[in-house]
């Protein structure tokens, strides 16, 4: 079971994990041991609340397929257990990133003094640049 918050948790049967051979160099042991973990989590078929599912499916993330399945491959560590923990941690981070509701942006205006200061600095720069021209005889 993967706990996301006090109220929200994902049952273990909704997360599909398979052990596969890791890519890259590994020496003699690489052909015998499947230490990398391939995690698949179907967002649409999960027991998550609807608003979380919608936010997850709206993510622009390369790990999310068009079918609504999050695919994570963890192969940083040498052992299967540590890779499994890393994959679950990454899944947890993805889901927790959509749990935080972004605050609404408040439209603001620059203050009068800030506007004046900006115009004065532009005028000063223009003055400097105009003095760079050729000197007329």
C-alpha positions in Angstrom: 0.0 0.0 0.0 1.3 3.4 -1.0 0.2 6.2 1.3 0.0 9.7 -0.2 -1.7 11.5 2.6 -3.9 10.7 5.7 -7.0 10.2 3.5 -5.5 9.0 0.2 -3.6 5.7 -0.3 -3.2 3.4 -3.3 -3.7 -0.4 -2.7 -0.8 -2.6 -3.7 -2.9 -4.5 -6.3 -3.3 -1.3 -8.4 0.5 -1.0 -8.9 2.0 -3.5 -11.3 5.8 -4.1 -10.9 7.9 -6.4 -12.9 11.6 -7.0 -12.6 13.6 -6.7 -15.8 17.3 -6.7 -16.7 18.9 -3.4 -16.3 20.5 -1.6 -19.2 24.1 -0.7 -19.6 27.4 -2.2 -18.4 27.2 -4.5 -15.5 29.8 -7.2 -15.8 29.2 -10.9 -15.4 26.3 -10.5 -13.1 24.2 -8.5 -15.5 23.0 -11.5 -17.5 21.8 -13.4 -14.5 20.0 -10.8 -12.4 16.8 -8.8 -13.1 17.4 -5.9 -10.8 15.6 -3.1 -12.6 12.0 -2.5 -11.8 9.3 -1.6 -14.4 6.4 0.0 -12.6 3.0 0.6 -14.3 0.1 2.4 -12.7 -3.2 2.8 -14.5 -4.6 6.2 -13.5 -8.1 5.7 -15.0 -8.6 2.3 -13.3 -7.3 3.4 -9.9 -9.2 4.1 -6.8 -7.9 7.7 -6.6 -10.5 10.5 -6.3 -11.7 11.9 -9.6 -10.1 15.4 -9.2 -6.7 13.8 -8.7 -7.2 11.5 -11.8 -8.1 14.5 -13.9 -5.0 16.4 -12.8 -2.8 13.4 -13.4 -4.2 12.8 -16.9 -3.7 16.5 -17.7 0.0 16.4 -16.8 2.5 17.0 -19.6 4.9 14.2 -18.5 6.6 11.7 -20.8 6.1 8.9 -18.3 2.3 9.2 -18.8 1.0 7.2 -21.8 -2.0 8.2 -24.0 -3.9 5.3 -22.3 -3.5 7.0 -18.9 -0.8 4.7 -17.6 2.2 6.0 -15.7 5.3 4.0 -16.6 8.4 4.3 -14.4 11.6 2.4 -14.9 14.0 2.4 -11.9 17.5 1.0 -12.5 19.9 3.2 -10.5 20.6 0.8 -7.7 22.1 -2.7 -7.7 19.4 -4.4 -5.8 15.8 -5.1 -6.8 14.5 -3.9 -3.4 16.1 -0.5 -3.6 14.9 0.0 -7.2 11.4 -1.0 -6.1 11.5 1.6 -3.4 12.9 4.2 -5.8 10.1 3.5 -8.3 7.4 3.8 -5.6 9.0 7.0 -4.4 8.9 8.5 -7.9 5.2 7.5 -8.3 4.4 9.1 -5.0 6.2 12.3 -6.0 4.3 12.5 -9.3 0.9 12.0 -7.5 1.8 14.4 -4.7 2.8 17.1 -7.2 -0.9 17.2 -8.4 -2.3 17.2 -4.8 -1.0 20.7 -4.2 -3.5 23.2 -5.7 -1.8 26.1 -7.3 -2.8 29.4 -5.9 -4.6 31.9 -8.1 -2.5 34.7 -9.6 -3.5 38.2 -8.5 -3.1 40.8 -11.1 -0.9 43.6 -9.9 0.3 47.0 -11.2 3.8 48.5 -10.7 3.7 51.5 -8.3 4.0 55.1 -9.6 7.5 55.4 -8.3 8.6 52.2 -10.0 7.1 53.4 -13.3 8.9 56.8 -13.0 12.2 55.1 -12.0 11.9 52.8 -15.1 11.2 55.8 -17.4 14.1 57.8 -16.0 16.5 54.9 -16.4 15.3 54.4 -20.0 15.9 58.1 -20.7 19.3 58.0 -19.1 20.3 55.0 -21.3 18.9 56.8 -24.4 21.1 59.8 -23.5 24.2 57.7 -23.1 23.5 56.0 -26.5 22.9 59.3 -28.3 26.3 60.6 -27.1 28.0 57.6 -28.8 27.2 58.9 -32.3 29.7 60.6 -34.6 30.7 64.1 -33.7 29.4 66.6 -36.2 31.9 69.4 -37.2 
